[in-house]
Amino acid sequence: MSVSYKRLWKLLIDKEISKSEMRTSAGIAASTVSRMNKNEYISLEVLEKICIALDCDFGDIIEIDKNE
């Protein structure tokens, strides 16, 4: 199993928000976004910050890929 942030990237496109804008408004490090680009794990605290900044829920930004 692996984590996928495809839902987050689609949400950013739909809301016309860049990754940089999201990073700034959520108060997260550039290295965290870099890890997300590689579908690596990040802390629940970071996911919470992103959800608050984008006014969404965890399921809107992350999914588990059970095939990997």
Secondary structure, 3 states (H helix, E strand, C coil): CEEECHHHHHHHHHHCCCHHHHHHHHCCCHHHHHHHHCCCCCCHHHHHHHHHHHCCCHHHCCEEECCC
